[in-house]
Amino acid sequence: MLPLFDSTMIILIPGLIVAMYAQFKVQNTFSRYLRVRASTGMNGGQVARRLLDDAGIRDVSVEITGGRLSDHYDPRKKALRLSPEVYNGVSLASLGVAAHETGHAIQHHQGYLPLNLRASFVPLAQFGSTLAFPLFLIGLLLRSEWMVYAGIWAFTGVVLFQLITLPVEFNASRRAMDILLAGGYISQAEAGGAKKVLDAAALTYVAAALMGVLQLLRLLALAGVFGRRDD
C-alpha cells in the first residue's frame, strides 16, 4: 500500500531485525522447553484450571484450540483457549504459557487497569489497521493533506494499542511465574526454563511495538513532516 523502495525504508530496518530475532527466539525457546518435562507431571490444561480455581475464578472455561502458539484468553466469552501442545503438554513450556494466559484471566477478574485500557483501544486499533494505509496512500496520490493526516492519526491508534499491550503482557508473565511457584506447579530449579519461554514470548510484543513506532515515523517522513521549516 505504501512506496516499497524509497529512502524512508531505512527507518524500518531496526524493527525488521528485532522482529526476525524475536520470531526465531520464541520458536527456538518454546521448542526447546517443550521437550523438558515438569516435575509435577500435570499438563497445561490441568494447571490452568487449578490456577483459576486457586484464584477463585469459576466462570472461566479452559478449552483446547487449533494451531501452534495460538493460546489466548477471550474476555468476552470468558474462555481460556490453549493450543494442543500447551493444553496436553506436561513440559515447562506448556505450563509457562498456560499460566501466562491464566494471568490474563486473573487480570480481567481483578479489573487490572492497563487491561481495561487496552480493551477500550480495540475498536480504534481495528479501525486503524484496516484504513490507515489506504487513507494515507490515497491522500498521497490525490495530494490531499487531510487524508494523509487522517491515515497517520488512524495508525497512531494502532501504535498506542501496541504500546499499551506491553505492560499487560509483562504483568501476565510476572503473575504466571509467581502463581506457578507459589502453587508448587514448578520448582525453583525449573523456574529458569519457564521464565525463558515467557521472556521470549514477550520479545515478540516488544518487536511489534517497535515496528509500529518506526512505521509511524516513516509515515510522518513520507508526509514531509520532518522536512518542514517554519517561515
Secondary structure, 3 states (H helix, E strand, C coil): CCCCCCHHHHHHHHHHHHHHHHHHHHHHHHHHHCCCECCCCCCHHHHHHHHHHHCCCCCCEEEECCCCCCCEEECCCCEEEECHHHHCCCEHHHHHHHHHHHHHHHHHHHCCHHHHHHHHHHHHHHHHHHHHHHHHHHHHHHCCHHHHHHHHHHHHHHHHHHHHHHHHHHHHHHHHHHHHHHCCCCCHHHHHHHHHHHHHHHHHHHHHHHHHHHHHHHHHHHCCCCCCCCC
